[in-house]
Amino acid sequence: NTSSKRKSRSFDPSQDLTEATKLELKQIHDIFQRLGVDGALNYDQFVEGLKRMRDVGLKDLEMTPFIDRLFVLFDHNNDGFVDVQDFVSGMTILFKGSVEEKLELSFRAYDLDGDGAISKEELEQVFLWAWESGCKWLVGAYSLTDIREEDIHEFSRDVSRVFADSAFECLDQNEDGLLSFEEFREYANAKPKLTATLMGFRREVDMTFLAEEDFQKTGL
């Protein structure tokens, strides 16, 4: 019985938060409550929850290339569901977390096998997701209905491989074939964005969870 395994944990905003932050957390919790079944979200409900963040004035996460990774990272017990506490606490890091917390979450999003380092293949995969998400947004925004999804994937794969080769050569400072957390930090501090292009249209995709205000805090 899946419902007995996924009992909803209570939600109680911490007393040391500002009133504005408490309101935002309550709004995130309300989104969960409207979508969740048996105290948990499946993948499709989770994606819908990300889309609804903009409805309460929070960052639009629909464009992030990390939707699949966020679901995996928030599904702490690996049962294919995200419960209320994991959803709210994860979203809190994304929207209100410290620079270090967002940096750590970004690193984990790239580290697909969880071994504590990022390979060139993992970097290429993330670039692929980013390019595809940008192109798919362009298709919808500009009604580019003649573009086939398989063509987008093939083109994105070729571009991401070139990007990954070039980026990895610069980022892998000790030339060990892997990016450490500190090497990734250098990458993240450069405010990386990927600009997807399609039929003359362009769309920037953020490549970490760090926002402009985070860079302002650190003076970067």
C-alpha positions in Angstrom: 0.0 0.0 0.0 1.8 3.1 -1.2 -0.3 5.5 0.9 0.9 3.9 4.1 4.5 4.3 3.0 4.1 8.0 2.1 2.5 9.6 5.1 2.5 13.4 4.8 4.7 15.1 7.3 3.5 18.3 9.0 4.4 21.7 7.6 5.2 24.5 10.0 7.2 27.6 8.8 10.1 28.3 11.2 9.5 31.2 13.6 12.8 32.9 12.6 11.7 33.5 9.0 10.5 36.9 7.8 6.7 37.2 7.3 7.3 37.5 3.5 9.3 34.3 3.4 6.6 32.5 5.6 4.0 33.6 3.1 6.0 32.2 0.2 6.5 28.9 2.0 2.8 28.7 2.7 2.1 29.3 -1.0 4.5 26.5 -2.0 2.8 24.2 0.5 -0.6 25.1 -0.9 0.6 24.2 -4.4 1.6 20.8 -3.1 -1.7 20.3 -1.4 -3.7 21.1 -4.5 -1.6 18.6 -6.6 -0.6 15.9 -4.2 -2.3 12.5 -3.6 -1.8 10.5 -0.5 0.7 13.2 0.7 3.0 12.9 -2.2 3.6 14.0 -5.8 4.4 11.7 -8.7 6.6 13.0 -11.5 3.9 14.6 -13.6 2.4 16.3 -10.5 5.9 17.5 -9.6 6.4 19.1 -13.0 3.1 20.8 -12.8 4.1 22.1 -9.4 7.2 23.7 -10.9 5.1 25.4 -13.5 2.8 26.9 -10.9 5.6 28.6 -9.0 5.3 31.6 -11.2 1.6 31.9 -10.3 2.6 32.9 -6.7 5.3 35.3 -7.9 8.3 32.9 -7.6 10.8 32.0 -10.2 9.4 30.2 -13.3 11.1 26.8 -13.2 9.4 25.5 -16.4 12.5 26.4 -18.4 15.1 24.7 -16.2 17.0 21.9 -17.8 17.1 20.1 -14.4 13.4 19.1 -14.0 14.2 15.4 -14.1 17.2 15.9 -11.8 15.2 17.9 -9.3 12.7 15.1 -9.0 15.4 12.6 -8.4 17.2 14.8 -5.8 13.9 15.7 -4.0 12.8 12.0 -3.9 14.9 11.2 -0.9 13.6 7.7 -0.3 13.8 6.7 -4.0 10.2 5.5 -4.2 9.2 7.6 -7.2 7.3 10.2 -5.1 8.2 13.5 -3.5 6.5 14.2 -0.1 5.4 17.6 1.2 8.5 18.2 3.4 10.9 17.3 0.7 9.0 19.5 -1.8 8.8 22.5 0.4 12.4 22.3 1.7 13.7 21.7 -1.8 11.8 24.7 -3.2 13.0 26.8 -0.2 16.6 26.1 -1.2 15.9 27.1 -4.8 14.2 30.3 -3.9 15.6 31.3 -0.5 18.7 29.2 0.0 22.2 30.5 0.6 24.6 30.8 -2.2 26.4 27.7 -0.9 23.2 25.7 -0.7 22.3 26.6 -4.3 25.8 25.8 -5.5 25.7 22.4 -3.8 22.3 21.6 -5.4 23.6 22.7 -8.8 26.6 20.5 -8.5 24.4 17.5 -7.5 22.2 18.2 -10.5 25.3 17.8 -12.8 26.7 14.8 -10.9 24.4 12.3 -12.5 25.9 9.2 -10.9 26.4 10.7 -7.5 30.1 9.9 -7.3 31.1 13.4 -6.1 32.6 14.5 -9.4 31.4 15.6 -12.9 32.6 13.8 -16.0 32.6 15.2 -19.4 29.8 12.9 -20.4 27.7 14.2 -17.5 28.4 17.8 -18.5 27.5 17.0 -22.1 24.2 15.5 -20.9 23.3 18.6 -19.0 24.2 20.8 -22.0 21.9 18.6 -24.1 19.0 19.0 -21.7 19.6 22.8 -21.6 19.7 23.2 -25.4 16.6 21.0 -25.8 14.7 22.9 -23.2 15.6 26.2 -24.9 14.7 25.0 -28.4 11.4 23.5 -27.2 10.5 26.8 -25.6 11.2 28.6 -28.9 9.1 26.1 -30.8 6.1 26.9 -28.5 6.7 30.6 -28.2 7.1 31.3 -32.0 4.8 28.5 -33.3 7.7 26.8 -35.1 5.5 23.8 -35.9 7.6 22.6 -38.8 10.4 21.7 -36.5 10.4 18.0 -35.5 11.3 17.0 -31.9 13.7 14.4 -33.2 15.5 17.0 -35.3 15.8 19.2 -32.2 17.3 16.3 -30.2 19.8 15.4 -33.0 20.9 19.0 -33.4 21.1 19.5 -29.6 23.2 16.4 -29.2 25.8 17.6 -31.7 25.9 21.1 -30.2 26.2 19.9 -26.6 29.1 17.6 -27.5 31.0 20.5 -29.0 30.2 22.8 -26.0 31.1 20.1 -23.5 34.5 19.4 -25.1 35.4 23.1 -25.1 34.1 23.8 -21.6 35.7 20.8 -20.1 39.1 21.6 -21.4 38.9 25.0 -19.7 37.3 23.8 -16.4 39.3 20.6 -15.7 42.2 22.6 -14.3 44.1 19.6 -12.9 43.4 17.5 -16.0 42.2 14.5 -14.2 39.2 14.0 -16.4 36.7 15.0 -13.8 35.3 18.3 -12.4 35.6 18.6 -8.6 33.3 20.8 -6.6 35.8 23.6 -6.5 36.3 23.4 -10.3 32.5 23.5 -10.6 32.4 26.6 -8.3 34.6 28.5 -10.8 32.2 27.5 -13.6 29.2 28.6 -11.6 30.8 31.9 -10.6 31.1 32.8 -14.3 27.2 33.0 -14.4 27.0 30.3 -17.1 24.1 30.5 -19.6 23.5 28.6 -22.8 21.8 30.4 -25.6 19.7 28.1 -27.7 19.1 29.3 -31.2 16.5 28.1 -33.7 15.3 29.7 -37.0 16.9 33.0 -36.0 15.3 33.0 -32.6 17.3 32.9 -29.3 16.6 31.8 -25.8 19.0 32.0 -22.8 18.9 29.1 -20.4 20.4 29.4 -16.9 22.9 26.6 -16.2 22.9 26.7 -12.4 20.3 27.5 -9.7 22.2 30.7 -8.7 20.2 33.9 -9.4 21.4 37.4 -10.1 20.9 38.4 -6.5 23.2 35.6 -5.4 26.0 37.0 -7.5 25.3 40.4 -6.0 25.7 39.0 -2.5 29.1 37.5 -3.3 30.3 40.5 -5.3 30.7 38.5 -8.5 
